[in-house]
Amino acid sequence: MRRRPGIGGLQNAAAARDQYRLLGENVAKLRTDLMKEQLATFRSQLEDFARKHKNDIRKNPAFRAQFHEMCAKVGVDPLASNKGFWAELLGIGDFYYELGVQIIEVCLATRPHNGGLISLDDLCKLLGQRRKAVRETISEDDCLRAISKLKVLGSGFEVITVGKKKLVRSVPTELNKDHNEILELAQAQGFVTVDEVQRRLNWSSGRATDALETLLEEGLAMIDDGHRDGKRRYWFPCVSSVSSYVGADTL
């Protein structure tokens, strides 16, 4: 018959468990303290780096993107506030605040033409045109960071990916799978027809027409009926290079 552990054995086992627990807590605390110390060192080095390369960070978009990656690795967000060390040293908060305002202005100015959906590439080009006076080059990475900060306004600004293109949406329009497939198909020529949608996507005529007419009603498409074959073209300014600079003179 197997003997049961006595009171002394149970007490010893409980004491051993407590010792292991305390040892584990001490090891975890040491690791946490070491990580905090390393992060503090990294942040201090990051500040020194920012002071040394301030002009490159402000003027070179590629360098600026790499700097943001370095910041993310040590848990620093230079855009978290337009006050404090980073704003005073680099003016980064003001840079992205100003860029965000300009993004809103460009999206509003082009909305009658594209329905509130513009390619990220076209947006950057239009922003570049209006920023020539200040001689500050911006990149897609800059635009994406500025747009991410606009989300706090609840204004519907977001970046969506359709096929190979990134599109900036400035209206709370919900695009379903059918709409996205049509936009992706239109990237080849800038337009589609009902017949083409039926053939390429293997849809019924009713499904193709319904999706295209919805996009037309939302202001994301324009129609062109002036062709000899009699087929209506549905043009999409947000993916058509033909429309890249329509309205640029008014920005």
N, C-alpha and C positions, 0 to 999 in steps of 0.2 A: 504493500500500500504506500502510495506516494505521500511524503510528509508535506504539510502546508507550512508556508513561511511563518515564522514567529513574529511577534511585535517588533523585536530588534531588527529583524531582516527588512520588514516593511519600512521602518524608520530610516535604515541605511539607504534603501532604494530611493526613498523620497528625498533624502539629503543629496544623493548623487544626482538626481534629476534637477534639483535646485542649483547645484554647482554647474551642471552642463548649461542650464538656462542662463545663469549669470555670465558664464564664459562666452556664450553666444552673443549676449547683449553687449559685452565689452568689445568683442571682435567687430560687431556691427557698428558700434560707436566709433571705434578707431578708423574703420573704413570710411564712415561718413565724415569724420573730422578731416581725414586725409583728402577726400574728394573736395570738401569745402576749401581747404587750403590750396589745392591745385587750381580750382576754379578762380579763387581770388588772385592767384599768380597769373593765370591766363588773362583775366580781365585787366589786370594792371599792365601786362604786356600789350594787350589790345589797345588800351588807351595811349600807351607810348607809340605804338604803330600808327594810330590815328593822328596823333600830333605830327609825327614825322611825314606822313603822306597825305596831309589834309587836302592839299591842292589836287592831287591825283584822284582822291575819292570824290571830290566835288565836280571835277571836270571830265573824268574818264568813266563812261558808263560801264565798261567791262571790269575795270578796277573796282568800281562801286559795287557791282554784283558780287565779286569775290569777297569784298569786305563784309557784305551782308551775310555771306555763307560762314565766314569766320565768326561773326557775332552770334549766329544761330547755334553754333557748336558749343558756345559757353553760356548760352541762355541770356544773351543781351539783345534787346530790341531797341535799336536807335530811333524807331518810329513810334515808340509807345507814348511819347509825349513831346510837345514842341518846347518844353522847358527842361532845364537841367544840363548836365555835362555835355551830352552828345549834341544837343541843339546849339549850345553856346560854342562848342569847338568846331562843329562842321556845318551847322545850319541845315542839317538833314531834315529835321522836322518841317521847317519852313519850305524846303525844296519840294517835298512830297505833298505838302498842303497846297502849295501853289499849283503843282501839277494836277492834283485831284480836282481843283476848281476848273482848270483848263479842260480836263477830260469831260467834266459835266457840260461845259459850254459847247465843246465840239459835238458831243452826243445830242444835245438839244438842237443845235444848228442843223445837223444832218438828219434828224429824226423824221421830218416831213418826206425825205427822200428814201430813207432805208427802213422806216418803221421802228427805229430804236434798236436795230441790230447791225453792228458794224464790225468788220474784220479788225483784229488787233493790229495787223500790218498797216491797214489804211488809217487807223486812228493814230498810230505813231507817226506816219508821214504827215498827216494834217497838223499834229502837234509840233512836229519839226518845222513846218512852214511858219507857224505863228511864233515860234521861239527863236527864229533867226536873229532877231534884234538883240537878245541877251546872250547869244552865242554859246548856249548850253546844249550839248548833245544828250539826247535821251535814248534809252533802249526799251525793248519790250519788257525786260525785267523791271525797269523803273515804272512802266505803266501798270504792270501786274501788281506791284507793291502799292502803288497809289490807289488802284481800284479796290484792293483788299481792305484799305482803310475807309473807303466810301461805304462799305457794307454796314458800318455802325450807324449810318444815317437812315438805314431802312429804305433806301431810295430805289431798290431793285437792281442796282448795279452788280453784275457778276460776269465772269468769263466762262463760256461753254466751249466745248470742243466738238466740232462737226467734221468728220472725215479728217483731213489733214490741216484744217484751219481752226484757229482760235477766234471766236467771235465774242464781242463785248455786248452784252444786253443791258439796255438802260431803261427798259419798261418791264413790268411784271407779267410778261407774256409766257404762258406755259407751252413749250414745244413738246409734242409727243414723238414717239418713235417714227411714225410716218413722216412728220414734218422734217425731222433730222435726216431721214433717208433722202428726201427730195432735195434738201439743201446740199447734201453731199453729192448727189447726182448732178446738181447745177454747177458745181465747181469747175467742171470741164469746159463749159461754154459760157457760163453766166446765166443761162436760161434753160428751161425744159418745156416740152409740150406734153399734153395728155397722152398722146400715142407713145412718146418716148418713155414716160413713167410706167405706162402699162407694160411695154415690151421689156424694159430693163429691170423692173422690179417685180414683174409677173403679177401685177395687180389687175383688178377689174376696173372698167371705165368709171364706175361710180365711186370707187375708193380713191382713185387718182384725182378725179374732179373735185371731190369733197375736200381732200387735203389741200389741193392747190387753191381752191376758193377761200378756204379758211385762212391760209397764208396771205392771200390778197386782201381779205377783210381786215387782217391785223396790220396791214400797211407794210408787210415784209416783201411783197412782190408787186411788180408792175406788169401790165399786159401790153402786148404789141400785136395788133391784128393786120398790119400792113404787109403781108407776104403773099406771093402768088399761089402758094400751095393751100392757102386758106387756113393754115393751122395757127392757132393762137400761141404765141410765145409768152411764157411767164418768166420775166426777168427778176433776178434777185440781186439788188445792189450790194448786199453784204458779202457776196462771194464773187461779184463781177468786177474785174479790173477796169472795165470801161467806165465805171462810176466812181473810181477811187477819189477823184478830186472834184466831183460835183459839189458845188457850194463852198469850195475852198476859199474863194475870193471874199466870201461873206464872213469868214471866221476871224 
